[in-house]
């Protein structure tokens, strides 16, 4: 361990990464610890972070503003793909490769001997961080204290923190494991570990990005989103960056109880885990984009895209963002989005998103053809089509009948 002189630590200021600093110094010959916080929109969690990092033993703190990169290079490509993992909109999954890329850049700048993360040996994030690190720095040593130390629970972590005078913002009763960024907030642990317990949506302080549908207004809110080639460019007629659209939709969606999800998901490491997610803006964006695609994509493209979206979601969830297959799927997605341009209007009401209109210059929907009234569509053409389409079934029935005579 003596060859480890300097490490770069993925630092959030939370319980895990806070106690890692004194633990590293005790177990890696008082090595220098450079803390790196990747700002992906966790907002208030960054307040006082430098003071806390230095007080805990770090030599310095980098705060990397990754918000625009996170939205444009990770969130939007995933949203355009329609990628959903078991209903989960991949809020943590998309952020980790973005943060890991920044970690490697700092590690190279600082000539660090290793990169350290606070992910547990039970979770998905250890894989996401380390696969991204291997992509950008294949020879870099990775230290994961949760796979080395004797600490076995969050209660023991708090004991360690108190013994080493590490300042904490949590207590033993409200110690949910949370991950927050501009796209979502996840809640795990405590009462949520029992799948028989209903999430405490109405309890003050549980939800942070919005309210329970029960507490939402009794009147609907309308939003109109405009897309160009699958990318959101305007909200309610105002041109905005994708990042600002998401932030604004978080406020609107949160106020209307949109985007709550309670699922038991299949982790990469083999176990099932229960999580409660808040993704108000993301849920609206996914819904509006899907509605627009329904008029802009032909049937075969839409169906193939749906199938591949499952693979895309699995790649993102499993930490395989920087892979040839993910890049190839993104190229396919970008091709499908060339004419996904137009406007979508949604009505938000107590957790519901209701279609209220869709318009596109590339719409494949023809009211003249689809109408129940008089049109140019020749209904008599259907007879010949059905005869040809049903020919295999008809021949099979004739063969079966002969074999039984």
C-alpha positions, 0 to 999 in steps of 0.5 A: 500500500506504500506506493499509494501516495495520492488518490482522487476520491469521488466525493459527495459529502455524504456518509460514505465518502466522508468517512472514507477520507480518514479511513484512507489516511489510516489504511494507506499510509497517510496518503494525500486525498484529493476530493472531487465532486461532480456537479450533476445538479444536486444543488444544495448538497454542494453547499459547504462541501469544500469546508467539510472536505478539508475539515475531514482531511482532504488536501483540496476539493474540485467541484466540476460543473458537469450539468450541461454535459450530463444533460446533452451527452447522457440524459438526452441520448437516453431519452431519445432512445426511449430507454427505460429499465423496469419503469426506472428512468435511469437517473443514477445510471446516466450520471455515473459515467459522466462523473467518472469521466471527470474523475479520470480527468482530475486524476491525470491532472493530479498524477494520482496513483488511484481513484477511490469511490464509495460504492458498496459491494452490493450495488450497481454504481461500483460497476458503472464507475469502474467500467468508465474508469477502465475506458478512460484510464485502463491502467489506473488502480481503483480502491473501493473501501466497501470491499475492503473495510470491516464496516458492515452497516450504515450504523457502523459507518455513523459510529466510525464518523462520530469516533473520527469527528466527521460532521454529519447532516443525517441522523440514525432515524432519517438515514435514507440512502439517497442519490440526487441530481437534476434529473431525479432523486432516489430513496432506499433503505429504512422502512422501504426495505420492507416491500409491505410498507407504503412509501410515506409520500404525504409525510413532510420532508420525504419528497423533495422534488414535488408533492404527493398526487393527493396534495397536488392542485385540484385543477390541471396544468397544461404544458407545451413542449417543442422538439427538433429532431427529438431534442427539446428546444422550447417550453410553452413557446419559450426557447430554452436549453434542454437543461433549463427545460428539465429544471422548469419541468421539475418545478411544474411536474413536482407541483402536480405530483408527476413522476413518482415511482415505487419499484422492486428492480433487478440489480446487476449484481443479482439481487432485487432492491426496492427503490422510490424515485422522483423524476417529475421533469423526466417523466414529462419529457419521456411522455411528450417525446413518445407522443410525438414519435407516435405520429412521426415514426413509421410502424417498422421503425417504431417497433424496432426502436422499442425492442432496441430501447430495452437493450439500450436501457440495460447497457446504461443500467449495467454501466456499459455506456462507453461501449461500441454497442451503446454508441451503435444504438445511439447512431441508430436512434439519431437516424430515427429522430431526423423527423421527430420534430413538432409540438406536444401539449400535455395536461398534468393533473394529480400525478397523471399526464394526459394527451392534449394535442400533438402537431408535426410537419412530418406527421404520418397521420392522415385525417383524410385517410383515417376518417370514418367518413368519406375518403380516398381509401378504397375499402374494397382493396382490403379483400385482396390484401386479406386473401394474400395475408391469410394465404399461409393460414389457409394453406396450413388448414387445408393440409391439416384437414387432408392429414385427418381424412 
